[in-house]
Amino acid sequence: MGGSQAVTKLFDLRDLPPGGSLRFPLPPTRGPFGPLALEGFANRAPDGTVRAWVNVCPHRAQPVDVGDGRLFNSLGELECHAHGARFDPSSGLCVGGPCPNTSLQPLSIAEHDGTIWLE
């Protein structure tokens, strides 16, 4: 984490086991009516790769895990449980449901000394 780039600690890697996912708050951003609080989520592939996304479905602009809090379906895809939009967990690209030609918004993250940072 060098230079003058702002970074925000998201979570400790030990809190995200391989095959798991977790949610975390994002720094407030400017919305059309003032500060907007967003949430992100991360998943860790069995090989240890960590990916993070803004927790907003591009189909309806609501949390991907709305309802029961699950992020994955039985096929291992990320799935918005509101309307069935499905996303590839390695790229965030829509692979089915009401989300053609869209993807989840990725977050730029880095791991340093067992901590995941938003860059």
C-alpha positions as a Markdown table, in Angstrom:
| # | Residue | x | y | z |
|---|---|---|---|---|
| 1 | Met | 0.0 | 0.0 | 0.0 |
| 2 | Gly | 2.2 | 2.7 | -1.2 |
| 3 | Gly | 2.1 | 6.3 | -2.3 |
| 4 | Ser | -0.7 | 8.7 | -1.6 |
| 5 | Gln | -3.6 | 6.4 | -2.5 |
| 6 | Ala | -6.3 | 6.3 | 0.2 |
| 7 | Val | -7.1 | 2.9 | 1.6 |
| 8 | Thr | -9.7 | 1.6 | 4.0 |
| 9 | Lys | -9.4 | -1.6 | 6.1 |
| 10 | Leu | -12.3 | -3.9 | 5.2 |
| 11 | Phe | -11.7 | -7.1 | 7.2 |
| 12 | Asp | -9.1 | -9.6 | 8.4 |
| 13 | Leu | -8.5 | -12.5 | 6.1 |
| 14 | Arg | -8.9 | -15.0 | 8.9 |
| 15 | Asp | -12.6 | -13.9 | 9.1 |
| 16 | Leu | -13.1 | -15.2 | 5.5 |
| 17 | Pro | -12.5 | -18.9 | 5.1 |
| 18 | Pro | -12.0 | -20.5 | 1.7 |
| 19 | Gly | -15.4 | -21.1 | 0.1 |
| 20 | Gly | -16.9 | -18.4 | 2.4 |
| 21 | Ser | -18.3 | -14.9 | 2.0 |
| 22 | Leu | -18.9 | -11.9 | 4.3 |
| 23 | Arg | -20.4 | -8.5 | 4.1 |
| 24 | Phe | -18.8 | -5.2 | 5.2 |
| 25 | Pro | -19.7 | -1.5 | 5.2 |
| 26 | Leu | -18.1 | 0.7 | 2.6 |
| 27 | Pro | -17.1 | 4.3 | 3.2 |
| 28 | Pro | -20.0 | 6.7 | 2.5 |
| 29 | Thr | -20.2 | 8.1 | -1.0 |
| 30 | Arg | -22.0 | 11.1 | -2.4 |
| 31 | Gly | -25.5 | 10.3 | -3.7 |
| 32 | Pro | -28.0 | 12.5 | -5.4 |
| 33 | Phe | -29.6 | 13.5 | -2.1 |
| 34 | Gly | -26.5 | 13.5 | 0.2 |
| 35 | Pro | -24.2 | 10.8 | 1.6 |
| 36 | Leu | -25.1 | 7.3 | 0.6 |
| 37 | Ala | -24.1 | 4.3 | 2.8 |
| 38 | Leu | -23.2 | 1.2 | 0.7 |
| 39 | Glu | -22.2 | -2.3 | 1.7 |
| 40 | Gly | -19.8 | -4.6 | 0.0 |
| 41 | Phe | -19.3 | -8.4 | 0.1 |
| 42 | Ala | -16.3 | -10.6 | -0.5 |
| 43 | Asn | -16.0 | -14.2 | -1.4 |
| 44 | Arg | -12.9 | -16.4 | -1.1 |
| 45 | Ala | -12.6 | -19.1 | -3.6 |
| 46 | Pro | -11.3 | -22.6 | -2.5 |
| 47 | Asp | -7.9 | -21.7 | -4.0 |
| 48 | Gly | -7.7 | -18.7 | -1.6 |
| 49 | Thr | -8.5 | -15.9 | -4.2 |
| 50 | Val | -10.5 | -13.1 | -2.6 |
| 51 | Arg | -12.9 | -11.0 | -4.7 |
| 52 | Ala | -15.1 | -8.2 | -3.6 |
| 53 | Trp | -18.2 | -6.5 | -5.0 |
| 54 | Val | -20.6 | -3.7 | -4.1 |
| 55 | Asn | -23.7 | -5.4 | -2.6 |
| 56 | Val | -26.1 | -4.0 | -5.2 |
| 57 | Cys | -27.8 | -6.1 | -8.0 |
| 58 | Pro | -27.6 | -4.2 | -11.3 |
| 59 | His | -31.2 | -5.5 | -12.1 |
| 60 | Arg | -33.0 | -3.7 | -9.3 |
| 61 | Ala | -30.4 | -1.7 | -7.3 |
| 62 | Gln | -31.1 | -3.7 | -4.1 |
| 63 | Pro | -28.7 | -5.9 | -2.1 |
| 64 | Val | -27.7 | -9.2 | -3.8 |
| 65 | Asp | -28.4 | -11.1 | -0.6 |
| 66 | Val | -31.8 | -9.5 | 0.1 |
| 67 | Gly | -34.1 | -11.8 | 2.0 |
| 68 | Asp | -32.3 | -14.7 | 3.6 |
| 69 | Gly | -28.7 | -13.3 | 3.4 |
| 70 | Arg | -27.4 | -16.1 | 1.1 |
| 71 | Leu | -25.1 | -15.1 | -1.8 |
| 72 | Phe | -24.6 | -18.4 | -3.6 |
| 73 | Asn | -27.0 | -20.8 | -5.2 |
| 74 | Ser | -26.6 | -24.6 | -5.5 |
| 75 | Leu | -24.5 | -24.2 | -8.7 |
| 76 | Gly | -22.0 | -22.0 | -6.9 |
| 77 | Glu | -23.1 | -18.8 | -8.7 |
| 78 | Leu | -23.7 | -15.5 | -6.9 |
| 79 | Glu | -27.5 | -15.1 | -7.0 |
| 80 | Cys | -29.8 | -12.2 | -6.2 |
| 81 | His | -32.6 | -13.9 | -4.4 |
| 82 | Ala | -35.1 | -11.1 | -5.2 |
| 83 | His | -35.5 | -11.9 | -8.9 |
| 84 | Gly | -33.0 | -14.6 | -9.7 |
| 85 | Ala | -30.2 | -12.7 | -11.4 |
| 86 | Arg | -27.1 | -14.9 | -11.4 |
| 87 | Phe | -23.5 | -13.9 | -11.6 |
| 88 | Asp | -20.1 | -15.7 | -12.2 |
| 89 | Pro | -18.3 | -15.5 | -8.8 |
| 90 | Ser | -14.9 | -15.0 | -10.5 |
| 91 | Ser | -15.9 | -12.1 | -12.8 |
| 92 | Gly | -19.2 | -10.8 | -11.6 |
| 93 | Leu | -20.7 | -11.1 | -15.1 |
| 94 | Cys | -24.4 | -11.9 | -15.4 |
| 95 | Val | -24.8 | -15.5 | -16.4 |
| 96 | Gly | -28.6 | -15.8 | -16.2 |
| 97 | Gly | -31.8 | -14.2 | -15.0 |
| 98 | Pro | -32.9 | -10.6 | -15.5 |
| 99 | Cys | -29.5 | -9.0 | -15.8 |
| 100 | Pro | -28.3 | -9.4 | -19.5 |
| 101 | Asn | -25.1 | -7.5 | -20.4 |
| 102 | Thr | -24.5 | -6.3 | -16.9 |
| 103 | Ser | -22.2 | -7.3 | -14.0 |
| 104 | Leu | -21.7 | -6.7 | -10.3 |
| 105 | Gln | -19.5 | -3.7 | -9.5 |
| 106 | Pro | -16.1 | -4.9 | -8.5 |
| 107 | Leu | -14.1 | -3.4 | -5.6 |
| 108 | Ser | -10.4 | -2.8 | -5.9 |
| 109 | Ile | -8.9 | -4.7 | -3.0 |
| 110 | Ala | -5.5 | -5.7 | -1.8 |
| 111 | Glu | -4.2 | -8.1 | 0.9 |
| 112 | His | -1.4 | -7.0 | 3.1 |
| 113 | Asp | -0.3 | -8.8 | 6.3 |
| 114 | Gly | -3.5 | -10.8 | 6.6 |
| 115 | Thr | -5.8 | -7.8 | 6.1 |
| 116 | Ile | -8.0 | -6.9 | 3.1 |
| 117 | Trp | -7.9 | -3.3 | 2.2 |
| 118 | Leu | -10.1 | -1.2 | -0.2 |
| 119 | Glu | -7.9 | 0.8 | -2.5 |
